[in-house]
Amino acid sequence: MGLGIALVAAQKAQIPVTLVDTSQASIDKGLKLADKLLDKDVSKQRISKDDASATRERLRSTTRMDDLSDVDFVIEAVPEVPDLKCSIFSQLAQICPAHAVLATNTSSISITRIAASTTKDPTDLSAASRVVATHFMNPVPVQKGVEIISALQTSRDTRQKALDFVVTMGKVPSQSADTPGFLANRILMPYINEAILCLETGVGGIDDIDNIMKNGTNVPMGPLQLADFIGIDTCLAIMKVLHEETGDGKYRPAVLLRGMVEAGWLGKKSGKGFYDY
């Protein structure tokens, strides 16, 4: 997800982008994928070779978060682990310039909680007011939708900068309140979870479930295939947030969903999910 956001920012918004990861191997893998995606666009005549080269030159990488000391806009895209995200934002508040927007790509975690992690003094809004969510849809180069979610602390200026920035990336923003799951996952994840429950309880098989939704509702892929592409672990993490923060039993994750994560069957990224890859 992070690579997709970086690539679109470099290509569509035409701005220099710094990729940050703790692992150089992960960075190398991401940049190799960027090269592959750009080559594919050139081969399909979507962009010229010069455009691809210019985009690639705008991408640089580092394993040091301290290298973000001169940026204007940060988008965090780590896994949906609240403590991890809060730790990162605590550091970003100290590293980034006082004007920098601190955005999170979280798909379900409270933005207000993340913003609060930037300071030990709840009355100090110097960094917290610059925290906002820019929740991109996967795959980022293809999907146009982006959710913009403000924390209680988020300033109007920060929200507007986030809206303006995603538009320069060629995206169509929708604004959501800071509630569990926001808009997209409040609607999408219970749909996927219900499909998994149908499989778990024998209502239908994998192909039957996906085919009826594709051929009956004209969606491009069925809910189980979509779960594989999102990541089974990501689906579970979001359902847990919905269930725990609302206390509503209708958001209880399917037992099969938990079991697949325990088995390491995380979908396309692991080579096995509801389908084999």
N, C-alpha and C positions, 0 to 999 in steps of 0.2 A: 504493500500500500504506500509506504513512504517513497519508494522509488517512483511509483506512478505519479504521485503528487509533485515530486521534484522535476520529473521529466516534462510534465505539462506546464509547470511554471517556467521552465527554461525555454520550452518550445512556443507556447502560446503567449505568455506574458513577456517573453524575451528578456528575462532578468537573470543575473548570475545567481546560482544556487549552490549552497554548501550542504552536502550530504554528511550526516554524522551517524556513526555506528561504533559500538565498542569493539567490533570485530573487523579487521581488515579483510578477512575472507568474505564476510557478508557484503562489505562494500564492493569488493571485486566482482562478486556474483551479481550484485545489483547493476553495476556499470556494464557488465557483459550483457545483461538483459536489456539495458537501455540501448546499447549498440544494435542488438537484435531487432528491437522494436523500430528503431530509426531506419535500419536497413529494409525492414518490411514495408515501411511507409514509402521509402524511395522506390522500391520495386513495384509497388502498386500505383506509383506516380501521384501520391498524395502530397509529397513534398519533394523538393529538389535535393541533390547531393550537397549543394552549398548550404541549404537550410538545415540539413541533418548535421553537417560539420559545425555550423554555428551553434546549434543546440547543444551538441556534445561539448563544445568548448566552454559553454556557460556552466557546465557541471563540474564541480570540484568536490573533493571528499576529505574527511579527516576522522580520526578516532578521538579527538580532543574536543570536548564541549566548550572549552575555553576559547576556541577559534570562532565562537559566535559573538565575540565582544563588539563587533562593528556592524551587526545585521539590523535590518529594519523590521523584519517579520519572521517569526519562527513558527513552524508547524510540527508539533510532536506527533509521532505515529508509532508508538511502542504498543505492545500487547495490552489488553484490557485488564490491567492489574492496578487497582487504585493506589496502593502504596508506592509502586514504581513511578506512576505518573506524578504523584505529589512530590516525590523525591526529586524528579527531574525539574519540575517547576520551581521548587525551592532553589535549585542551583541556577536556573535560567534567570530568576529575579536578581541574582547577584552578578551574573556574567554579562547579560545583554544590556544595551544602552537604555537610558531612561525613557526613550520614546518608542522602543520596539514593541510591537504587538506580539503577545505570547499566546499562540493558538494551539488548541489540542484537537486531534482527530478522533477523540473518543466517540464511541458509538452508543454509550449508555451511562457512563459515570457522571455524577453531579459536577457541573462546571463550577458551581459555587464552592464545593469542597476543594477542587483543584486550585481555584483562585485563592482560597484561604491558606493554602500551603506556601504561598509566596512570602508570608510574613508571620512573625510571632505576635504581632500587635494587630488585632482585628480592626482597629481604627486607622491603620496605615494602609491607604489604598494606592500608594504610589506604583506598586507593581500589580496588585490585585485588580485594579481598574483596567489594566491592559490585557487581562486574560479573557479569551473568548473561544468558542468551539467552532471549528470549520470541519464538519463531518462530511468527508468525501465518500462517494459511492464507488464500489469496486466492480470492474476495473476502472481506475481513474481516467485513463486516456479515452475511454469509451462513454462512460456514464456522465451526463451533464449535471445531474442534481448534486447540490451541496446544502447541507443543513447548517444554518448559522444559529448558535445558541448562546445567549448572554447569561452570565452569572449574575447574582444579586449585585456584585461589585463592579460589573463591567460598565464602562462609561459609554455614552452615546457615540463619542468620537471613535472609540475602539471598534464598536459594532459596525459603524459606517465604513471604517477602513477595511474591515474583514469583508463586508459586502462588496465594496469596490474592487478589492483584490481578486476575489474569486470570479468576478465578471471579466476582469482582464485575462483570466485563465480560460475564458470561454465557457464558464459554468453558469447555471441558472440557480440562484440561491433561494431557499425557502427558510423562513424564520420559525423557530420553535421555542416554546417555554422550556426552562430547565427542569424537566420532569423525567423520571426513569424511562429510558428508551427513546426519548424525544418523539418525533413524528414517525420517521421511517421504521425504526426497530420496534416501536410500540405496536405498529401494524404488521410488519413483516415477520418478526420472530415468533409470535404466537401461531402464525400461519405455517411456518416451517416446523415448529414443535408439534402442531396438530397432525401434520403429515407423518412425522416420525411416530407419533402415538398410533396412527392408523396402521403403520407397518408393524409396530411392536405388538399390537393387539390382534393382528391378522385380518384387519378390514380389507387390506389390499396389498399386493406385492409392490416392489420398487417401480417396475415398469408401469404397472397399472396406475399407481399414484401420480407419477410424473406425466404419463401420457394423457390422463384425463384433464389435468390442469393445462397442459400445452394445447391440446386439441379442443378442450372445452371452454377455456377462458382466454386463449390466444396469447399466453405469456411465452416468451422465448425459451424458457427452460422450466422444468418442474421443480417443486420445492426441495426434493432430496438432492438433485443435481446442483441446485443453487446453494444448498448447505455445504456441499463438497467444495464449491468454488469460494464461498465465504470463509470456510474453515470450521470444522465441527467444534473445535475448541472455542472459537470465537462465538459461535452460536450458543454454546453452553454458558460461557461467561456472561453474555447478554441476558439470557434467560434467568440466570442466578440473580443478576442485578434487579431485573423486573420483579422476580418473586420476593426477594428479600426486602426491597425498598417499598413495594406496594403492600406486601403482606397478603396479596390476593392469590388464592389457590389456582386460579385459571392460568397463572404463569409458571406453575411447577414444571421444571424440566423433565422431559421424558426419561425414563430409566435407561432406555436404549441409547439416548444421547450421552448420558454420563458414562455408560459402558464403553462406547466407542472411543471416547477421549481416554479412558483408562487403558484401552487396548492400543492406543497410539494411532488409531484410524482417524486421521484428522482431515481427510478429504484430498483434494488434488495435490496440495503441497507435500503430503506424506506418501503419495502414491496409492493410497487406499482410503476409501470412505464408503459411501453407499455404492459407489462404482470403483473399479480399478483403473489406474492411470499409468 
